[in-house]
Amino acid sequence: MISYIRGKLVLVEEDKVIVDVGGVGYGIFLSHHAMSLLPQTGNEVKLHTYLNVKEDAMQLFGFLTRDDLNVFKLLIGVSGIGPKGGQSILSVLSPDDLRFAVMAGDVKAISSAPGIGKKTAEKLIIELKDKLSIEDALEHAVSDTEPLSGRIQGNEIQSEAVQALTALGYGSTEALRAVKQVEITETMDVETLLKQALKHIL
């Protein structure tokens, strides 16, 4: 199995890239979101990969982060969603946005992905509700360079702020996105976080 590929980005096509590794060009399918974050051709790139083996083809799907890859694997584990469907979803929703949408039961957000209908989105929410964690999304919102105690405290006040916003009548997805956009500091309390989060909603 190919876990990742590191090499020179030599060509960007509509839905895939060619990465040169020691004189061998690997064709790797990427989501449109990942495409938009690539460096210019000629630069080095590292892509985490998933090898999809079919009767008539072998396809490599690439991801910029390990989190993207892990969420993709969960997506294709849902009946009715293949690798193309998984990348289609990740083209319109980041892994964290998908976590928010699943936790909030936001069928509309998920079905906005090309090729993903309402029924498939509903099935995805049911099957992934226990596998995708909001805590993971909140963890990403706190700097990785913070001490562990700071991350734990940050997650706690973020969770409280989300609960407060939903109690005020805001949607779960909207509340989570707003809270995630606020930079957490060591001295921040829930009230301050709420005020700043509201600025991203209003």
N, C-alpha and C positions, 0 to 999 in steps of 0.2 A: 504493500500500500504506500502511496506517495503522500506523506504528511504535509509537506510544503515544498515550494519551488522558489529558489532565489536566483535571479539572473538579470540580464539586460532586457528591458522592455523595447522590443523592436517594431511592433506593429499593433495598432488599436483599430479593431473593426467594429461593426455595429453592436455585436453582443459578445465578443470575445477578444482576447489579446494573444499575441505571440510573445513568449519569453524565451530568450536564447540562453541556454545553460550549457556551456562547454561545446558550443557548435551544434547543439540539438535544439530545434525550435518546438516548444510546447504550446499547443493551442488550448487556452483556458477560458471557459465561459465565466463572465462576470455580470453582476447586477448593474443596472444603470447608475445606481447610487455609488457603487464601488468605482465604476468607470470615471465618475466625475472627480474622484479623489486621487486618481493616479498621477504620478509624476510625468513629465514630458518623456517622449520616446528617446531612447539612448541612455536613460538613467537606470540604475539598479532598482529592482522591485522584489519584494518578498510576498508571496501569496500562500496562505493556508489552503489546502486543496482537499476535495472530495472526489474520489474516482467512482464514476457510475458505469457499471458494466452491464451492457445489454447484449442480446443475441447477435445483433448486427453492428454494434459499435461500442467503443470505450470513450467516455467523455470525462474531462476534468473540469470541475467547477471550482472557482477560486474565490477567496475571501481575504479581506485586508486584516482582520483580527480573528483570534481564536474564538471569541465570543460570537462573532458572525457565523462561523462554521458550526459551533455547537447548536445555535438556534436553528440553523438550516437543517441540521440532522433531526431535530425535533419536528420541524415542519414536514419533512418528507416521510416521517413516521406516521403521519396522519393519513388515513385512507382517502385516496382521491387526489392527493397532492404529490406530484412527482418533482424531480430536480428543477425543471423549468418553472413549475408553479412556485416552488420554494424561493427561487431567485426573483420571481415576479413580485412576491410579497416583500422581500427585502429591498426591492427597488423603490418601493413607496413608503416602507416603514423601517426604521432602524430597529435593531433588536430591543432597545429600551421602549420605543414607541409600540412595538408589538406586545411587549409585556404589559404596558399600560392598557392597550386595547383589549387584550385577553382578560385581564383582571376586571376591566370595566364592562365586559360583554359588548364591546363596541363593534357590532357586525358591519356597520357602514364603513368604518375605517379599514377593516381587513378586506372587505369585498371591493374596495376601490382599486385593488391590485388587478391588472389585466388577467383575465382567464379565471378569476376566483369569484364564484357566484355566492349568493346569500347562504344557500344550504351548506356549501363547503366551509364558509366562514363560521357558521354556527357550529359545525362539527369540530372545526379547529379549536374554537373556544372551549368546548366541552372537554376535548381530549387533552388540551395543554394547560388547563386552569391549574392543575396540581403540579405541573412540571416547570412552569415559568414563574419566577419569584419577583415580586415588586422590590423586595429587599436588595436583589441583585442590581436592579436599575438605580435605586437610591445610592447604593454603594459606589456606582460609577460616577455619581454626581459629586462625591466627596473626593478631594485630591488623593491620589495614591501615595503622595509623599507625606500625608498626615500620619501622626502616630495612631496606633490601633485604637487607643482610648478616644481620640478625637473623632475617628470614623464612626465608632459606636454611638457617641453622643450625637453626632450629625444625623445619623440614621434615625435616632429616636425622635428628635425634634422635627425632622422631615415627615415622619409617619404621623406625628400629632398634627402637624400643619395640614397634611392631606385630609385627615379625618375632619378637621375643623372646616375646611373649605367645602367638603362634600355635605357637611351638616348645614352649611349656609345655602346649599342648593346648587352648587357647581357640580358638573359632571366629574366622574372619577378620572377619566383620561385628561380632561382639561386641568384639574387640580394637580395631578401628578406631574404634568408637563411644566406647569407654572412653578411648582416647588423645585423641580429639578434645575430650573434655570437660575436659581438664586445661589450665589456663592456662599458657602457656609463658613463662618468664622468661629473661633473658640468661645467668644463671648456672646454669640447670638442666642437669643431665646425664641420661643415659639411665636410670641407676639410680633417680634421684629421680622421674623421669617414670613409670617402671614402678610404683613404690610407690603413687603417687597414682592412676594409672590402675586399679590393682587394687582400690582403694577403690570405684570405680564399677561393678566387676564383682561383688565379694563382698557 
